[in-house]
Amino acid sequence: MAREASGRLDEWRNSGLLGQIVRFGIAGGISTLIYSAVYLPLTAWVFRREHAVYAVPFAFAVAVSAGYILHSRWSFKGHGTRSPGMRQQAQFVGVQASGMALNALVTWIGTAHFGLPAWAPLLPAVALATVFTFILNRWLVFA
């Protein structure tokens, strides 16, 4: 089992996948901090707890702008035979929008249905969206 895991790790390292995952995680962490810096004040002072989901599009718009720069120039730099331009940007926004929809769903369920504080759904929402958007970005946007 350990030998298989070591072999898979070597495959990921040699293919560049491991580096992409690490860079994506760091860039995603930065994007998440940006997202949180917009989302949390909005939910604290603008939207009531049961309407926390309304803050998601605003936070998304700011975070996705920074995320495109980070991911296109660093996370997936040198990956694939992509041609940067409007098509790639539109694909990126589409992938991120699907991540935002997943994030909004988790936020809505957590705050409106379970009555959790606005910050509580951040971790599961971001974790699910991160895995989902990495896969789509790697094999669709930056392929």
DSSP file (Angstrom, degrees, kcal/mol; ACC not computed):
  #  RESIDUE AA STRUCTURE BP1 BP2  ACC     N-H-->O    O-->H-N    N-H-->O    O-->H-N    TCO  KAPPA ALPHA  PHI   PSI    X-CA   Y-CA   Z-CA
    1    1 A M     >        0   0    0      0, 0.0     4,-2.2     0, 0.0     5,-0.2   0.000 360.0 360.0 360.0 -47.7    0.0    0.0    0.0
    2    2 A A  H  >  +     0   0    0      1,-0.2     4,-2.4     2,-0.2     5,-0.2   0.871 360.0  52.9 -65.7 -35.9    2.8    2.5    0.9
    3    3 A R  H  > S+     0   0    0      2,-0.2     4,-2.3     1,-0.2    -1,-0.2   0.895 109.0  49.3 -66.1 -40.0    4.7    1.5   -2.2
    4    4 A E  H  > S+     0   0    0      2,-0.2     4,-2.4     1,-0.2    -2,-0.2   0.911 111.5  48.8 -64.2 -42.6    1.7    2.1   -4.3
    5    5 A A  H  X S+     0   0    0     -4,-2.2     4,-2.4     2,-0.2    -2,-0.2   0.904 111.6  49.5 -64.5 -40.9    1.2    5.6   -2.7
    6    6 A S  H  X S+     0   0    0     -4,-2.4     4,-2.1     2,-0.2    -1,-0.2   0.892 111.4  49.5 -64.5 -40.2    4.8    6.4   -3.2
    7    7 A G  H  X S+     0   0    0     -4,-2.3     4,-2.1     2,-0.2    -2,-0.2   0.895 111.2  48.5 -65.4 -40.7    4.6    5.3   -6.9
    8    8 A R  H  X S+     0   0    0     -4,-2.4     4,-2.6     2,-0.2    -2,-0.2   0.897 110.0  52.2 -66.6 -40.3    1.5    7.4   -7.4
    9    9 A L  H  X S+     0   0    0     -4,-2.4     4,-2.4     1,-0.2    -2,-0.2   0.897 109.1  50.3 -62.2 -41.0    3.2   10.4   -5.8
   10   10 A D  H  X S+     0   0    0     -4,-2.1     4,-2.8     2,-0.2    -1,-0.2   0.900 109.8  51.0 -63.1 -40.5    6.2   10.0   -8.1
   11   11 A E  H  X S+     0   0    0     -4,-2.1     4,-2.2     2,-0.2     6,-0.3   0.934 111.5  47.3 -60.4 -46.6    3.8    9.8  -11.1
   12   12 A W  H  X>S+     0   0    0     -4,-2.6     6,-1.7     1,-0.2     4,-0.9   0.898 113.1  48.7 -63.0 -40.7    2.1   13.1  -10.0
   13   13 A R  H ><5S+     0   0    0     -4,-2.4     3,-0.6     1,-0.2    -2,-0.2   0.936 113.5  46.2 -64.8 -46.5    5.5   14.7   -9.4
   14   14 A N  H 3<5S+     0   0    0     -4,-2.8    -2,-0.2     1,-0.2    -1,-0.2   0.826 113.8  48.3 -67.3 -32.4    6.8   13.7  -12.9
   15   15 A S  H 3<5S-     0   0    0     -4,-2.2    -1,-0.2    -5,-0.2    -2,-0.2   0.614 112.0-117.4 -83.5 -11.9    3.7   14.7  -14.7
   16   16 A G  T <X5S+     0   0    0     -4,-0.9     4,-2.0    -3,-0.6    -3,-0.2   0.340  84.5 116.4  91.7  -6.9    3.5   18.1  -13.0
   17   17 A L  H  ><S+     0   0    0     -5,-0.8     4,-2.6    -6,-0.3    -4,-0.2   0.902  71.6  53.5 -62.7 -42.5    0.2   17.3  -11.3
   18   18 A L  H  > S+     0   0    0     -6,-1.7     4,-2.4     1,-0.2    -1,-0.2   0.924 109.5  48.0 -60.7 -45.2    1.6   17.5   -7.8
   19   19 A G  H  > S+     0   0    0     -7,-0.4     4,-2.8     1,-0.2     5,-0.2   0.892 111.5  51.0 -61.8 -39.5    3.1   21.0   -8.4
   20   20 A Q  H  X S+     0   0    0     -4,-2.0     4,-3.1     2,-0.2     5,-0.2   0.906 109.3  50.3 -64.1 -41.8   -0.2   22.1   -9.9
   21   21 A I  H  X S+     0   0    0     -4,-2.6     4,-2.3     2,-0.2    -2,-0.2   0.929 113.3  45.7 -62.6 -44.7   -2.1   20.8   -6.8
   22   22 A V  H  X S+     0   0    0     -4,-2.4     4,-2.2     2,-0.2    -2,-0.2   0.947 116.6  44.1 -63.9 -48.8    0.2   22.7   -4.5
   23   23 A R  H  X S+     0   0    0     -4,-2.8     4,-3.0     1,-0.2     5,-0.3   0.900 113.2  51.9 -63.9 -40.1    0.2   25.9   -6.5
   24   24 A F  H  X S+     0   0    0     -4,-3.1     4,-2.9    51,-0.2    -1,-0.2   0.905 109.5  50.8 -61.8 -41.0   -3.6   25.6   -6.9
   25   25 A G  H  X S+     0   0    0     -4,-2.3     4,-2.1    -5,-0.2    -2,-0.2   0.909 113.1  44.4 -63.1 -42.9   -4.0   25.2   -3.1
   26   26 A I  H  X S+     0   0    0     -4,-2.2     4,-2.1     2,-0.2    -2,-0.2   0.945 117.1  44.5 -67.1 -48.3   -1.8   28.3   -2.4
   27   27 A A  H  X S+     0   0    0     -4,-3.0     4,-2.6     1,-0.2    -2,-0.2   0.891 113.9  51.2 -63.2 -38.8   -3.6   30.4   -5.0
   28   28 A G  H  X S+     0   0    0     -4,-2.9     4,-2.6    -5,-0.3    -1,-0.2   0.872 106.9  53.9 -65.5 -36.9   -6.9   29.1   -3.8
   29   29 A G  H  X S+     0   0    0     -4,-2.1     4,-2.2     2,-0.2    -2,-0.2   0.906 109.9  47.2 -62.2 -41.6   -6.0   30.0   -0.3
   30   30 A I  H  X S+     0   0    0     -4,-2.1     4,-2.2     2,-0.2    -2,-0.2   0.928 113.0  48.5 -64.7 -45.1   -5.3   33.5   -1.4
   31   31 A S  H  X S+     0   0    0     -4,-2.6     4,-2.9     1,-0.2    -2,-0.2   0.874 110.1  52.9 -61.8 -37.2   -8.5   33.7   -3.3
   32   32 A T  H  X S+     0   0    0     -4,-2.6     4,-3.1     2,-0.2    -1,-0.2   0.896 107.4  50.5 -66.3 -40.6  -10.3   32.3   -0.3
   33   33 A L  H  X S+     0   0    0     -4,-2.2     4,-2.2     2,-0.2    -2,-0.2   0.917 112.6  47.2 -62.3 -41.7   -8.9   35.0    1.9
   34   34 A I  H  X S+     0   0    0     -4,-2.2     4,-1.1     2,-0.2    -2,-0.2   0.934 112.8  49.3 -63.3 -46.4  -10.0   37.6   -0.6
   35   35 A Y  H >X S+     0   0    0     -4,-2.9     4,-3.3     1,-0.2     3,-0.8   0.938 112.8  47.1 -56.5 -49.4  -13.5   36.0   -0.8
   36   36 A S  H 3X S+     0   0    0     -4,-3.1     4,-2.3     1,-0.2    -1,-0.2   0.854 105.0  60.0 -63.5 -36.0  -13.7   36.0    3.0
   37   37 A A  H 3< S+     0   0    0     -4,-2.2    -1,-0.2    -5,-0.2    -2,-0.2   0.762 116.7  33.5 -65.4 -24.2  -12.6   39.6    3.2
   38   38 A V  H <X S+     0   0    0     -4,-1.1     4,-1.5    -3,-0.8    -2,-0.2   0.853 120.8  48.0 -92.8 -46.2  -15.6   40.6    1.1
   39   39 A Y  H  X S+     0   0    0     -4,-3.3     4,-2.3    -5,-0.2     5,-0.2   0.926 107.5  52.1 -63.6 -50.2  -18.1   38.0    2.3
   40   40 A L  H  X S+     0   0    0     -4,-2.3     4,-1.6     1,-0.2    -1,-0.2   0.905 109.9  46.2 -63.8 -45.0  -17.7   38.3    6.1
   41   41 A P  H  > S+     0   0    0      0, 0.0     4,-2.5     0, 0.0     5,-0.5   0.903 112.5  52.6 -62.9 -37.1  -18.2   42.1    6.4
   42   42 A L  H  X>S+     0   0    0     -4,-1.5     5,-2.8     1,-0.2     4,-2.1   0.909 112.2  44.6 -62.7 -40.5  -21.2   41.9    4.1
   43   43 A T  H  <5S+     0   0    0     -4,-2.3    -1,-0.2     3,-0.2    -3,-0.2   0.741 115.9  48.6 -76.6 -21.4  -22.8   39.2    6.3
   44   44 A A  H  <5S+     0   0    0     -4,-1.6    -2,-0.2    -5,-0.2    -1,-0.2   0.855 131.2  11.3 -82.5 -36.7  -21.9   41.1    9.5
   45   45 A W  H  <5S+     0   0    0     -4,-2.5    -3,-0.2    -5,-0.2    -2,-0.2   0.584 131.9  33.5-122.7 -13.5  -23.2   44.5    8.5
   46   46 A V  T  <5S+     0   0    0     -4,-2.1     2,-0.4    -5,-0.5    -3,-0.2   0.820 110.4  40.6-112.2 -52.4  -25.3   44.4    5.3
   47   47 A F  S   <S-     0   0    0     -5,-2.8    -1,-0.3     5,-0.1     5,-0.1  -0.820  78.0-120.4-106.5 139.4  -27.2   41.1    5.1
   48   48 A R    >   -     0   0    0     -2,-0.4     3,-2.1     1,-0.1    -3,-0.1  -0.319  37.6-100.1 -68.7 160.2  -29.0   39.3    7.9
   49   49 A R  G >  S+     0   0    0      1,-0.3     3,-1.7     2,-0.2     4,-0.2   0.864 123.3  53.2 -50.8 -45.1  -27.8   35.7    8.8
   50   50 A E  G 3  S+     0   0    0      1,-0.3    -1,-0.3     2,-0.1     3,-0.2   0.623 113.3  45.5 -71.5  -9.9  -30.7   34.1    6.9
   51   51 A H  G X  S+     0   0    0     -3,-2.1     3,-1.9     1,-0.1     4,-0.3   0.060  73.4 118.9-115.2  22.6  -29.8   36.1    3.8
   52   52 A A  G X   +     0   0    0     -3,-1.7     3,-1.9     1,-0.3     4,-0.4   0.793  63.3  72.0 -58.6 -28.5  -26.0   35.5    4.0
   53   53 A V  G >  S+     0   0    0      1,-0.3     3,-1.2    -4,-0.2    -1,-0.3   0.762  83.3  70.2 -60.7 -24.4  -26.2   33.8    0.6
   54   54 A Y  G <  S+     0   0    0     -3,-1.9     4,-0.5     1,-0.3    -1,-0.3   0.725  91.9  59.0 -66.3 -20.2  -26.7   37.3   -1.0
   55   55 A A  G <> S+     0   0    0     -3,-1.9     4,-2.2    -4,-0.3    -1,-0.3   0.683  86.0  81.4 -79.3 -18.5  -23.1   38.1   -0.1
   56   56 A V  H <> S+     0   0    0     -3,-1.2     4,-2.9    -4,-0.4     5,-0.2   0.904  87.6  49.9 -59.5 -48.2  -21.8   35.2   -2.2
   57   57 A P  H  > S+     0   0    0      0, 0.0     4,-2.3     0, 0.0    -1,-0.2   0.882 112.0  49.0 -61.8 -36.0  -22.0   36.9   -5.7
   58   58 A F  H  > S+     0   0    0     -4,-0.5     4,-1.5     2,-0.2    -2,-0.2   0.940 114.6  43.8 -66.5 -46.4  -20.2   40.0   -4.5
   59   59 A A  H  X S+     0   0    0     -4,-2.2     4,-2.5     1,-0.2     5,-0.2   0.894 113.3  53.5 -64.4 -39.5  -17.4   38.0   -2.8
   60   60 A F  H  X S+     0   0    0     -4,-2.9     4,-3.1    -5,-0.2     5,-0.3   0.923 104.1  54.6 -60.6 -46.5  -17.2   35.7   -5.9
   61   61 A A  H  X S+     0   0    0     -4,-2.3     4,-1.1     1,-0.2    -1,-0.2   0.888 113.6  41.1 -58.8 -41.6  -16.8   38.6   -8.3
   62   62 A V  H  X S+     0   0    0     -4,-1.5     4,-1.6     2,-0.2    -1,-0.2   0.937 117.9  46.0 -72.3 -46.8  -13.8   40.0   -6.4
   63   63 A A  H  X S+     0   0    0     -4,-2.5     4,-2.7     1,-0.2    -2,-0.2   0.862 109.1  54.6 -66.8 -36.8  -12.2   36.6   -5.7
   64   64 A V  H  X S+     0   0    0     -4,-3.1     4,-2.3     2,-0.2    -1,-0.2   0.852 105.0  54.5 -68.7 -32.7  -12.6   35.2   -9.3
   65   65 A S  H  X S+     0   0    0     -4,-1.1     4,-1.3    -5,-0.3    -1,-0.2   0.946 114.2  39.6 -64.2 -47.5  -10.8   38.2  -10.8
   66   66 A A  H  X S+     0   0    0     -4,-1.6     4,-2.3     1,-0.2    -2,-0.2   0.892 113.7  57.0 -66.9 -38.9   -7.8   37.6   -8.6
   67   67 A G  H  X S+     0   0    0     -4,-2.7     4,-3.1     1,-0.2     5,-0.3   0.870 101.4  54.7 -62.3 -38.9   -8.1   33.9   -9.0
   68   68 A Y  H  X S+     0   0    0     -4,-2.3     4,-2.6     2,-0.2     5,-0.4   0.934 110.4  46.2 -61.7 -44.7   -7.9   34.1  -12.8
   69   69 A I  H  X S+     0   0    0     -4,-1.3     4,-1.9     2,-0.2     5,-0.2   0.946 116.4  44.9 -62.5 -48.1   -4.6   35.9  -12.7
   70   70 A L  H  X>S+     0   0    0     -4,-2.3     5,-1.7     1,-0.2     4,-1.5   0.931 118.8  40.9 -62.7 -47.0   -3.2   33.6  -10.1
   71   71 A H  I  <>S+     0   0    0     -4,-3.1     5,-2.6     3,-0.2    -2,-0.2   0.898 117.5  45.2 -73.9 -39.9   -4.3   30.4  -11.7
   72   72 A S  I  <5S+     0   0    0     -4,-2.6    -1,-0.2    -5,-0.3    -2,-0.2   0.862 123.6  34.4 -73.3 -33.2   -3.5   31.3  -15.3
   73   73 A R  I  <5S+     0   0    0     -4,-1.9    -1,-0.2    -5,-0.4    -2,-0.2   0.619 138.3   7.3 -96.9 -13.6   -0.1   32.8  -14.6
   74   74 A W  I ><5S+     0   0    0     -4,-1.5     3,-0.9    -5,-0.2    -3,-0.2   0.641 120.2  50.5-132.7 -59.4    1.0   30.5  -11.8
   75   75 A S  I 3 <S+     0   0    0     -5,-1.7   -51,-0.2     1,-0.3   -52,-0.2   0.911 129.8  19.3 -56.3 -47.7   -1.1   27.4  -10.9
   76   76 A F  T > <S+     0   0    0     -5,-2.6     3,-2.4    -6,-0.2    -1,-0.3   0.104  86.3 150.4-112.4  20.5   -1.3   26.1  -14.4
   77   77 A K  T <  S+     0   0    0     -3,-0.9    -4,-0.1     1,-0.3     3,-0.1  -0.319  76.1   7.8 -56.6 128.8    1.6   27.9  -16.0
   78   78 A G  T 3  S+     0   0    0      1,-0.3     2,-0.4     2,-0.0    -1,-0.3   0.493  97.9 132.1  78.2   3.4    3.0   25.9  -18.8
   79   79 A H    X   -     0   0    0     -3,-2.4     3,-0.5   -63,-0.0    -1,-0.3  -0.753  62.7 -19.6 -92.3 132.2    0.2   23.3  -18.6
   80   80 A G  T 3  S-     0   0    0     -2,-0.4    63,-0.1     1,-0.2    62,-0.0  -0.030  84.2 -75.2  74.2-174.0   -1.5   22.2  -21.8
   81   81 A T  T 3  S+     0   0    0     62,-0.8    -1,-0.2     2,-0.0    62,-0.1  -0.257  72.6 153.1-116.5  42.1   -1.7   23.8  -25.2
   82   82 A R    <   -     0   0    0     -3,-0.5    60,-0.1    60,-0.2    59,-0.0  -0.250  39.2-141.7 -73.3 159.1   -4.2   26.5  -24.3
   83   83 A S        -     0   0    0      2,-0.0     5,-0.4    -2,-0.0     4,-0.1  -0.946  21.8-132.5-122.6 109.8   -4.5   29.8  -26.0
   84   84 A P        +     0   0    0      0, 0.0     2,-0.3     0, 0.0     3,-0.1  -0.211  56.4  94.5 -59.4 149.6   -5.2   32.7  -23.5
   85   85 A G  S  > S-     0   0    0      1,-0.1     4,-2.3     0, 0.0     5,-0.2  -0.972  88.2 -44.3 157.7-167.5   -8.0   35.0  -24.5
   86   86 A M  H  > S+     0   0    0     -2,-0.3     4,-2.7     1,-0.2     5,-0.2   0.856 128.0  55.1 -61.7 -37.5  -11.7   35.7  -24.1
   87   87 A R  H  > S+     0   0    0      2,-0.2     4,-2.5     1,-0.2    -1,-0.2   0.943 110.8  44.7 -63.0 -46.5  -12.7   32.0  -24.6
   88   88 A Q  H  > S+     0   0    0     -5,-0.4     4,-2.7     1,-0.2    -2,-0.2   0.905 113.6  50.4 -64.6 -40.9  -10.4   30.8  -21.8
   89   89 A Q  H  X S+     0   0    0     -4,-2.3     4,-2.7     2,-0.2    -1,-0.2   0.908 110.7  49.5 -63.1 -41.2  -11.5   33.7  -19.6
   90   90 A A  H  X S+     0   0    0     -4,-2.7     4,-2.5     2,-0.2    -2,-0.2   0.906 111.2  49.2 -64.6 -41.5  -15.2   32.8  -20.2
   91   91 A Q  H  X S+     0   0    0     -4,-2.5     4,-2.7     2,-0.2    -2,-0.2   0.923 111.3  50.2 -62.1 -43.6  -14.5   29.1  -19.5
   92   92 A F  H  X S+     0   0    0     -4,-2.7     4,-3.0     1,-0.2     5,-0.2   0.935 111.2  47.7 -60.4 -46.9  -12.7   30.1  -16.2
   93   93 A V  H  X S+     0   0    0     -4,-2.7     4,-2.7     1,-0.2    -1,-0.2   0.903 111.9  51.5 -62.0 -40.1  -15.6   32.3  -15.2
   94   94 A G  H  X S+     0   0    0     -4,-2.5     4,-1.9     2,-0.2    -2,-0.2   0.920 111.9  45.5 -61.9 -44.5  -18.0   29.4  -16.0
   95   95 A V  H  X S+     0   0    0     -4,-2.7     4,-1.9     2,-0.2    -2,-0.2   0.935 115.3  47.0 -63.6 -46.1  -16.1   27.0  -13.9
   96   96 A Q  H  X S+     0   0    0     -4,-3.0     4,-2.7     1,-0.2    -2,-0.2   0.868 108.9  55.6 -65.4 -35.4  -15.8   29.4  -11.1
   97   97 A A  H  X S+     0   0    0     -4,-2.7     4,-2.6     2,-0.2    -1,-0.2   0.889 106.3  50.3 -63.9 -38.4  -19.5   30.2  -11.4
   98   98 A S  H  X S+     0   0    0     -4,-1.9     4,-2.0     2,-0.2    -1,-0.2   0.885 111.3  49.2 -66.6 -36.3  -20.3   26.5  -11.0
   99   99 A G  H  X S+     0   0    0     -4,-1.9     4,-2.6     2,-0.2    -2,-0.2   0.889 110.4  50.8 -65.2 -39.2  -18.0   26.6   -7.9
  100  100 A M  H  X S+     0   0    0     -4,-2.7     4,-3.5     2,-0.2    -2,-0.2   0.900 108.2  52.2 -64.2 -40.7  -19.9   29.6   -6.7
  101  101 A A  H  X S+     0   0    0     -4,-2.6     4,-2.4     2,-0.2    -2,-0.2   0.915 111.3  46.6 -62.0 -42.6  -23.2   27.9   -7.2
  102  102 A L  H  X S+     0   0    0     -4,-2.0     4,-2.2     2,-0.2    -2,-0.2   0.923 114.2  48.4 -63.3 -43.8  -22.0   24.9   -5.1
  103  103 A N  H  X S+     0   0    0     -4,-2.6     4,-2.6     1,-0.2    -2,-0.2   0.919 111.5  49.4 -60.4 -46.1  -20.7   27.4   -2.5
  104  104 A A  H  X S+     0   0    0     -4,-3.5     4,-3.1     2,-0.2     5,-0.2   0.890 109.3  52.5 -62.9 -39.9  -24.0   29.3   -2.4
  105  105 A L  H  X S+     0   0    0     -4,-2.4     4,-2.6     2,-0.2     5,-0.2   0.938 111.7  44.9 -61.8 -47.2  -25.9   26.0   -2.0
  106  106 A V  H  X S+     0   0    0     -4,-2.2     4,-2.6     2,-0.2    -2,-0.2   0.908 114.9  49.4 -63.8 -41.2  -23.8   24.9    0.9
  107  107 A T  H  X S+     0   0    0     -4,-2.6     4,-2.8     2,-0.2     5,-0.4   0.927 112.3  47.7 -62.5 -45.8  -24.1   28.5    2.4
  108  108 A W  H  X>S+     0   0    0     -4,-3.1     4,-1.9     2,-0.2     5,-1.1   0.921 113.2  47.1 -63.0 -45.5  -27.9   28.5    2.0
  109  109 A I  I  X>S+     0   0    0     -4,-2.6     5,-1.5    -5,-0.2     4,-0.7   0.933 116.1  45.6 -61.5 -45.5  -28.4   25.1    3.5
  110  110 A G  I  <5S+     0   0    0     -4,-2.6     6,-2.6    -5,-0.2    -2,-0.2   0.905 125.1  28.1 -66.4 -42.7  -26.1   25.9    6.4
  111  111 A T  I  X5S+     0   0    0     -4,-2.8     4,-0.6     4,-0.2    -3,-0.2   0.929 128.2  34.9 -88.8 -48.4  -27.6   29.4    7.2
  112  112 A A  I  <5S+     0   0    0     -4,-1.9    -3,-0.2    -5,-0.4    -2,-0.1   0.859 130.5  28.7 -77.6 -35.8  -31.2   29.3    6.1
  113  113 A H  I  <<S+     0   0    0     -5,-1.1    -3,-0.2    -4,-0.7    -4,-0.1   0.843 132.2  29.8 -96.5 -36.9  -32.0   25.7    6.9
  114  114 A F  T  4<S-     0   0    0     -5,-1.5    -3,-0.2    -6,-0.2    -2,-0.1   0.516  96.0-129.3-101.6  -5.4  -29.7   24.8    9.8
  115  115 A G     <  +     0   0    0     -4,-0.6    -4,-0.2    -6,-0.2    -3,-0.1   0.743  49.0 160.9  68.1  23.6  -29.5   28.3   11.3
  116  116 A L        -     0   0    0     -6,-2.6    -1,-0.2    -7,-0.2    -2,-0.1  -0.351  48.6 -91.9 -72.9 157.0  -25.7   28.3   11.5
  117  117 A P    >   -     0   0    0      0, 0.0     3,-1.2     0, 0.0    -1,-0.1  -0.310  42.5-105.4 -62.7 156.9  -23.7   31.5   11.8
  118  118 A A  T 3  S+     0   0    0      1,-0.3     4,-0.2     2,-0.2    -7,-0.1   0.784 118.6  52.5 -58.8 -30.7  -22.7   33.0    8.4
  119  119 A W  T >  S+     0   0    0      1,-0.2     3,-1.4     2,-0.1     4,-0.5   0.745  90.8  78.8 -78.2 -23.0  -19.0   31.9    8.9
  120  120 A A  T <  S+     0   0    0     -3,-1.2     3,-0.5     1,-0.3    -1,-0.2   0.843  90.2  49.4 -60.4 -40.3  -19.8   28.2    9.6
  121  121 A P  T 3> S+     0   0    0      0, 0.0     4,-2.4     0, 0.0     5,-0.3   0.602  87.9  89.4 -76.7  -7.1  -20.5   27.0    6.0
  122  122 A L  H <> S+     0   0    0     -3,-1.4     4,-2.8    -4,-0.2     5,-0.3   0.923  85.5  48.4 -55.8 -49.0  -17.3   28.6    4.7
  123  123 A L  H  > S+     0   0    0     -3,-0.5     4,-2.5    -4,-0.5     5,-0.2   0.953 116.8  38.0 -62.5 -54.2  -15.1   25.6    5.3
  124  124 A P  H  > S+     0   0    0      0, 0.0     4,-2.2     0, 0.0     5,-0.2   0.890 118.3  51.3 -65.5 -35.0  -17.2   22.8    3.7
  125  125 A A  H  X S+     0   0    0     -4,-2.4     4,-2.3     2,-0.2    -2,-0.2   0.941 113.8  42.9 -64.6 -46.8  -18.3   25.2    0.9
  126  126 A V  H  X S+     0   0    0     -4,-2.8     4,-2.4    -5,-0.3    -1,-0.2   0.895 112.9  53.2 -68.2 -40.2  -14.8   26.1    0.0
  127  127 A A  H  X S+     0   0    0     -4,-2.5     4,-1.8    -5,-0.3     5,-0.2   0.940 113.0  42.8 -61.4 -47.6  -13.5   22.5    0.4
  128  128 A L  H  X S+     0   0    0     -4,-2.2     4,-2.2     1,-0.2    -2,-0.2   0.930 115.7  48.4 -64.5 -45.2  -16.1   21.1   -2.0
  129  129 A A  H  X S+     0   0    0     -4,-2.3     4,-2.9    -5,-0.2     5,-0.2   0.855 108.2  56.2 -64.7 -34.9  -15.7   24.0   -4.5
  130  130 A T  H  X S+     0   0    0     -4,-2.4     4,-2.2     2,-0.2     5,-0.2   0.949 110.4  42.0 -63.6 -50.2  -11.9   23.7   -4.5
  131  131 A V  H  X S+     0   0    0     -4,-1.8     4,-1.9     2,-0.2    -2,-0.2   0.940 117.3  48.6 -61.5 -47.3  -11.8   20.0   -5.5
  132  132 A F  H  X S+     0   0    0     -4,-2.2     4,-1.9     1,-0.2    -2,-0.2   0.923 114.5  43.4 -59.6 -48.9  -14.6   20.6   -8.1
  133  133 A T  H  X S+     0   0    0     -4,-2.9     4,-2.8     2,-0.2     5,-0.2   0.817 108.9  57.7 -74.2 -29.1  -13.0   23.6   -9.7
  134  134 A F  H  X S+     0   0    0     -4,-2.2     4,-2.7    -5,-0.2     5,-0.3   0.956 108.7  46.6 -61.2 -48.2   -9.5   22.2   -9.7
  135  135 A I  H  X S+     0   0    0     -4,-1.9     4,-2.1     1,-0.2    -2,-0.2   0.940 116.5  43.4 -60.2 -48.5  -10.7   19.2  -11.7
  136  136 A L  H  X>S+     0   0    0     -4,-1.9     4,-1.5     1,-0.2     5,-1.2   0.890 114.8  49.5 -67.5 -38.6  -12.6   21.4  -14.2
  137  137 A N  I  <>S+     0   0    0     -4,-2.8     5,-3.2     3,-0.2    -2,-0.2   0.925 113.1  46.5 -65.0 -43.3   -9.8   24.0  -14.5
  138  138 A R  I  <5S+     0   0    0     -4,-2.7    -2,-0.2    -5,-0.2    -1,-0.2   0.908 123.9  30.6 -67.3 -42.0   -7.1   21.4  -15.2
  139  139 A W  I  <5S+     0   0    0     -4,-2.1    -1,-0.2    -5,-0.3    -2,-0.2   0.507 134.6  22.1-100.1  -4.1   -9.0   19.4  -17.7
  140  140 A L  I  <5S+     0   0    0     -4,-1.5     3,-0.5    -5,-0.2    -3,-0.2   0.674 125.8  30.8-123.1 -60.4  -11.2   22.1  -19.3
  141  141 A V  I   <S+     0   0    0     -5,-1.2    -3,-0.2     1,-0.2    -4,-0.1   0.947 131.8  25.2 -73.8 -50.1   -9.9   25.6  -19.0
  142  142 A F      <       0   0    0     -5,-3.2    -1,-0.2     1,-0.2   -60,-0.2  -0.013 360.0 360.0-107.7  29.5   -6.1   25.2  -18.8
  143  143 A A              0   0    0     -3,-0.5   -62,-0.8   -63,-0.1   -63,-0.2   0.466 360.0 360.0 -74.9 360.0   -5.9   21.9  -20.8
